[in-house]
Amino acid sequence: MNVSRVFDGRLMFVCVDCNIGGVIPFSANQDDAYLEFLVNYDSGQIGETQDLDSLAQYERLLRPTSEISSLLEHNNASKDELLKSILHSKKDYVVEFRNLIEPEPEIGSNLAELPVDLGIIDAAKSRKIERLYKFQEDSLEKILCGEDVVIIAPTASGKTEAFTIPIIQKISKEISRITPLRPKFGIKGRVLAIFVYPTKALARDQLPKVRNFADPLGINVGIFDGDTTKTERDKILTTQIPEIVITNFDTIHYHLFNRTKFSHIIRTVNYLVVDEVHTYTGVFGANIHHIVKRLQRIANLNIKKNLQIVAASATLPNAEEFCTSLFGRKMRVVRGKGRRGKISLVLMFPSLHSQRSLMLDLLKQASTRQMKTIAFNKSHLGSELLAFYSSKHNISVRVHRAGLLPSERKSVEDQFKSGKLKAISATPTLELGIDIGDIDVIISDTVPINRLTQRLGRAARSGQDGYAFLALGNDPISQYYKHHPNDYIADEEVIYLDPANPFVEEYQVLAMACDRVILMSESTPIWKSIQKLISNDLLRLSNGRFVPNYVKALDALRKYSIRGIGASVSIIYAGKIIGERQIPQALEELHDGAVYFLSGRRYHVHKLHFDDRNQTERMVVRRGALAPYAELISLPNDYPYYTRAVVDKWPTILQTLDQKQVYGLEVRYCSLEIQERVTGYSNIEIGKEEMQGTKVRFERPIEFVYNTKGLVFRAPKPEDILIAVTDENYVEMSGYHASEHVIIEGSTLATGGASQDLGGISIGSSGLIFIYDGSIGGNGASRALYDKFDKAIIRALKILSECPCDGNSGCPRCTYSYRCGNNNEYLHKRAAIEILKRIVEGAKTQAGDASVTDSPIV
């Protein structure tokens, strides 16, 4: 008897001797499922089948052979051995196969005909560039005219040249103007442009490209960041001040508020170039918004005008809207096409094994053909595990991810570029524009189409044919895309941030005061933050200026991460700090008794040191041992459980910021106060969703209160189902709770990835549902959902309606959420389907005063 587990938990039985097979609903016990298979056969519900393949095709777990042949023929791939082998998989459903062929980019003018110096023309010729693409020419003209520009063009299409050539041309003119003054005033050099990259590795990769155009004109370029040697730092700060500094925003932020020599030399900057601008999203982006303002503020003393800003990205569908929020000014968008060979794009769904097994199979197929391949994973652990299992199959693969030593990452890049290494298992670190040479195959886990486009832009750069494989997972979103592949292609990721986050502003105003004292004339737009800082003894008014209390201010700022917000919990193991997790997420993951995952290992939280009685909305200044921390001890490798916190949350609307009608619903976008209580936890057996044993209840819950932003609406009653049940209250509130879960999941489809940044609360049987930003102060995710709420409702309804499970509570592929604070209790799938149907049909509801009088379910 051949037994296979189906993606949705069912078991498929096929007798290889007597041609009998069938698929049995999920059962935790395989023996019970087999008995049910035999009973169904005896009762005539199961008949003969030719083989496992025939049964799998009948159940739509595999595409019929005729359909696969048709796909190959339609895409002129009938003789492609790699595609034939992969598409005829016996474990995966081929969702989509299409060829991506971009038209040649429009050619622009000869560089010699444009207003640039001869040195630049010669430098371009040395790289075999004589004519520009049209988008490069458009960028050059706009930048030379002083416009703020964002350049959107695929990886390896020439974005670097599009902004480097005009910026260097402008610097060359500026140097010509000030050179005669240097002997008279003792000018050694001055910073005129800052090029910002999101990683130090990318900065060093791009340095030769910038220097290629700068050196012929006598323009000095230097890198200044955490990896710059002391000797090089001293040279940059004293004897050889570069006209162009390559750095990152972490470095700029730190040196500005500490008033270092570096902050002094960058006060002369005229031009700010921000590459890979799509990386500055959420709370990180809100911080960058203020850092750019602070840079503009200190530079304004010298240039008496706005910094000219140029941004670039390979993928940013809402470029104008996003960059306007990020930089606080209108940006002109220039879009370009990339030049590459044909890409064969295949979407695959793992019907009879896991997503990781599918990625391993794809990697094996490419490696046996000696194709240069990158397999992308979302997480550090995912990249490590794929490499680990690959080694078991004798596939030579190395890992490239954050957290490795720079020398280790550079070794991987160099070996791959030279051809000594054929396969890399990577996190998104290699999405950015680091040059690692030609690539034949891209394998990716589930990401929005924009991210996939960025990844597959790595392939076929030299004009050869390339391959891109998207390995869907065993989850609701992947199941939806299995049935609606065209929606996947259309679902562009929306990049979002909330520059009005009040808590980010509070820290950044404090940093601004440390950069340079705040004048009374500057205080009006930031008055609320100034008042809070004064009340916390971090600022004081002196002679009409707001001056920081430097000791307390620097203590607060040095412990603040611009990639997050607010207080955090230090993670301590064997007396050493091995990590950090931000509040409020830390309280749900690092409570007493929790099992915590870190770098592929599991730990037990021996004790969380956190005094919630002293936590308030105000800025918390951490001092030494008083900072919250969690003590960990190790767990054996075979420990069978992980933990899930049991959480109560109470929302309060502070202010309605916007509201609209969606179908018949009144939907409000609000500032909210969230009161959170971690009351205990449950032990969950690894690989299963069922709770094992009893819940552990804390004698004293962990409490925390914070402000954020989110949306609220009142869902209609599931009236038809309530007529047929006796436990009306349970079914109704369980329907609202399930609706909340699946709307959040649907937001991933509607907004392209916001769900991981959202939380949700349904209020008993009132119908009130709150969906809010999971970051203190807000991160912009709920606003992205609010703007596309109608689309999210439709997607949520399809997720529920198309899921094959038939249990009342649903399953992990529709109603369950790993973020659920109630351990996925109080869920009713059929009630949620009726609720969402009534919304789409136009049932009218009012949020009313939206006051919480019932018991919330999170």
Buried (B, 14 or more C-beta within 10 A) or exposed (E): EEEBBBBBBBBBBBBEEEBBBBBBBBBEEEEEBBEBBEEBBEEEEBEEBEEBBBBBBBBEBBBBEEEBBEBBEEBEBEEBEBBBEBBBBEBBBBBBBBEBEBEEBEEBBEBEEBEBBEBBBEBBEEEEBEBBBBBBBBBBBBBBEEBBBBBBBBBBBBBBBBBBBBBBBBBBEBBEEEEEEEEEEEEEBBBBBBBBBBBBBBBBBBBEBBBBBBBBBEBBBBBBBEEBEEEBBEBBBEEEBBBBBBBBBBBBBBBBBBBEEBBEBBBBBBBBBBBBBBBBBBBBBBBBBBBBBBBBBBBEEEBEEBBBBBBBBBBBBBBBBBBBBBBBEEBBEBEBBBBBBBBBBBBBBBBBBBBBBBBBBBBBBBBEBEBBBBBBBBEBBBBBBBBEBBEEEEBEBBBBBEEBEEEBBBBBBEBBBEEEBBBBBBBBBBBBBBEBBBBBBBBBBBBBBBBBBBBBBBBBBEEEBBBBBBBBBBBBBBBBBBEBBEBBBEBBBBBBBBBBBBBBBBBBBBBBBBBBBBEEEBBEEBEEBBEBBBEBEBBEEEEEBBBBBEEBBBBBBEBBBBEBBBBBBBBBBEEEEBBBBBBBBBBBBBBBBBBBEBEEBBBBBBBBBBEBEEBEBEBBBBEEEEBBBBBBEEBEEEEEBBBBBBBBBBBBBEEEBEBBEBBBBBBBBBBBBBBBBBBBBBBBEEEEBEBEEEEBEBEEBBBBBBBBBBBBBBBBBBEEBBEEBEEBEBBBBBBBBBBBBBBBBBBBBBBBBBBEBBBBBBBBBBBBBBBBBBBBBBBBBBBBBBBBBBBBBBBBBBBBEBBBBEBBBBBBBBBBBEBBBBBBEBBBBBBBBBBBBBBBEEBEBEBEEBEBEBEBBB
